Amino acid sequence: MKIAFLTAGGIAPCLSASIGSLIEAYNNLAPKAELIGYLHGYRGLLLGNAIEIPASVRDKTDILFEFGGSPIGNSRVKLTNAENCIKRGYIKKGEDPLKVAANQLMEDGIDILHTIGGDDTNTMAAQLSFYLKENNYNLTVVGLPKTVDNDVYPITQTLGAWTAAEQGAIFFENIANENTTSHRQLIIHEVMGRSCGWLTAYTAKVYHDRLKKRNFLPELLIDRQRWDVDAVYIPEMDIDFDGECDRLRLLMDEKDSVNIFLSEGAGTETIIKEMEATGDTVERDAFGHVALDTLNPGQWFAKQFTDRLGAEKTLVQKSGYFSRSAAPNKQDLDLIKISGKLGAQFALDGRSGVVGLDDDNNGTLGLIDFERIKGGKPFNIDQKWFDELLTEIGQPK
């Protein structure tokens, strides 16, 4: 039996550990199976670049739990976007990337393919599986759901998201000290999240909760209110800009600083309309997603707020690469380990799908059919913990 692993998309604090959990599971369930990893996701599959996972690695899976990133590399490649694959040199003109990938799996004799990625990664894997079955090749594909955005239907909690929020909070604990460098300081903490505000909201919650456990010295201006979150802006909530300017201006007058947690997807439609109206090009990736780095939502909001709040210094800081590159925390690692074990069991039983906590089954961990997997799941702003956060920081909903 030959089993392959593939990680794709942006990294998250679960990839290395997910590979480790799957290897550990196969050490117990199929110790004689041959294990390989395709390098840099679907790029490696298209080019036939893979490495064997030797016994020396299989005996040290615990080390993989201690690292972020992916030990076999990632890339963003869409198998149904032939033009992009040709442009990047992954296939030749006239070739179908889906067929090239399928032929490579057959040539390599792969029985089981494990994909660790978001909705795009796993839906691509499903199409590969369907294509191969139509061509009389039986491939079992089992995916694990990875994304710091936590925005995949119908999955309650994607792997790595808890850690990313915790690391974003730790990141801001240092950044918040910048409030001591200037009079009337505005700090915008830009958090990842294209169309879902969960990561921004949960990062703010974790940071706010961690502040409650710290000691402060208000006699020397080390005051908790000055370090706390003042606003959380996410795609799922409309922003009453004038109302927020009035509220935050009062806070700036009172405590000499304002701290905003901003989802990078908040307000992007407005920014895109402004760019297109002035004839600027809006860059997009192979999946058609807007390249948010080119929009600079944090800078756009900084420009809007600086004058209205009377800020003398404005600082925009992004925690994305810091938080998504971390090794998983205990909460994530526990979920990763049990997901890997179940994933291997389902695969050996010949059952394809994505292992995840199922919203439609009371959040129970199980195998979810590929056809039910899709992206763009919004954050539910009516959750109790989010209402409590907004109430405690004084932000109207």
C-alpha positions, 0 to 999 in steps of 0.5 A: 500500500502506498499513501501520499500526503499533500499540503496546500494553500496558505500555511496554518498552525497545523500542517506539520502536526497534521502530517505527524498525526497521520504518520503516527496513525499509520505506524499503528494501523499500517506499519508496512505502508509506504509513505510519500509527500508531494512537495509544495502541494499540487505543484509537486503533484503536477511536476512529479516531485515527491519525497519518501518518508523514511523510518527515521522520520516515522520514529520521531513524529513528536518533533513534527508537533513542535513546528509550524509551517509544512515539512513538505511545502505549500503552494496555491495551485488550482487544477481547473485553471489550466492557463495559470498552470501553463503560465507557471510552467507546471504543465504544457500547453494543451494539457489538462492539469487535472488529467496530469495530476491524475496520471501522476497519482496512477504512475506513482501507484498511490492508494490513499491521498491525504490533503491538508488544506482549506476548501479549495484544496479539498474540493480539488482533491475530490475532483481528482478522486472523481476523475480517477474513478471515472477512469477505473482507478480507485483512489481514496482521498481523505482531507483535513480542514486547514485555515486560520479564517475558520470559514469552511462549510460545514466545519465548526472549527478548522485546524490551526485557527485557535492557535492563530488567534492566540498568537495574534493576541500575543503579537498585540501584547507587544505592539500595544506597548507602542502606545507609550511612544506618542501622544494621541496614538492610534494602533490598527491591528490588521488580522487575516480574514478575507470574508470571515471575521472569526479570526479577528473577533477571536483574536480580540477576545483572547487578547482582551481575556489575557489582559484581565490576568495581567497586573497594571500600574495606573499611577504611572499610566500603565492602565488596562483601559489604555492597553485594551481593545477599543473596536473590532471591525469585521466583514459581517458587521456594517460600520457606522463610520461617523458614529464610530469616529465620534465614539473613538474620538471621545476615547482618544481624548480620555485615554490618549490612545485607540486600539482597533482590531481590523479584519483585512476583509472589512471594507474591501468592497468599498476600497475595490470600488474606489480603485476601479473608479480611478482606473487602478488594477485590482490584482487577483490570484489563481482562484480569483481571490483579490490579493488583499496585500495590494489593497492595504485595508489597514492603511486605508482605514488608518487614513480615514481615522487619523484626522477624524480622531485627531491622532498624532501618530498612527501605526498599522501592524499585521499579525498574519504571518506571525500567527499563521506560522506558529506551532499548534497550541494544546487545544489545536494539537488535541484536535489534530491528533484525533483528526489524523487518527480518524482520517487514517482509519477512514482511508484504510476503510476506503471512505473518502471525505473530509474529517471535521467537526460537523455543524450539521451533526452537533459539532461531532467529529466525523467524515464529511462528504466532499460535496458538502465542503465549500468556503465563504462561511461567515462568522456568526456575530450573534454568539454569546462570547462576541456579544460579551466582548463588544459590551465590555469594550463599549462598541455598539453592534 
